[in-house]
């Protein structure tokens, strides 16, 4: 599984580094860190919909520190468990 977090300037201002750190911690806590390739990305385009995160190429918008944990369990954890 590949997860990309936009690190473009608009997403950076909206907290993408903190979101990436939280995702990294959640992956480790749930034993998925060896199954998932988490990386930062240059600007993904829809700056007004940031922070943008993609999971295997599928884009998710408006990820924030308030909803990143819910996003993780809904969109990443269940897929990681399947693999």
N, C-alpha and C positions, 0 to 999 in steps of 0.2 A: 504494500500500500504506500502511496506517495501523497504527502501533505505539503502544500506550499502556502506560506503566509506572505502576503504582500508587504514589502518593506519600502514601497514608494513613499514619497514625502507626505502625501495626504493620509495614508494609512499609518505611517510612522507617528504622525501627530495625534492620531486617534488611538494610539497605544499598541500597535502591532508587535513591538519588541516584548512587551509584557504578555501579550497573548501567546506568542511563540514560546516564551519561558513556561507559561502555565500549561500549554499543550505538551511540552517536553516533560514536565513533572508528572502530568496525568498519564502519559504513555509509560513512564517508568513505574509509577505506582501500580499500574494495572498490568504490568508484565508485557507490554506491547512494544517497548522501545527497540527490541531486536527485529520486530516484524514490520516496522514502519520507518520510512525515510521521510524525516521532517526537515524542511529546508525553507530558507527565506527566498523571496523572488523579487525581481525588479517590478516596477509598476505593472499591474495587471489590467489597467484601463478604466474600469468604472469607479473613478475616484469618489464620486458623490455617494457611492454605495459601500464604502469601506468601513471597517477593515474587511478585506476580501481574503478568503481562505479557500483553496481547492483541495478536494479529496479525490484522488485518481482522475483529475481533470474536471470534475463537477464543481462549479463555483457556488460558494455560499457567501452571503453579504451581511453587512452590519454585525459582524462578530465583535463583541466587546468583552471587557473584563467581567461585566455583569452576566453575560450569557455563554461564555466560553466553556464552562463546565457542562452545562446542559447540552451545548452543541457537541462536545466531545462524546458524551454518553449516547446521544441520539445518532450521530453520524459516523463516528470513528470507532468507538468501543464495540458496537454490535458487528461491524464489518471485520474488525480485528479478531473477534471471537470466532467468526466463521472460517477464517483462514488457518 
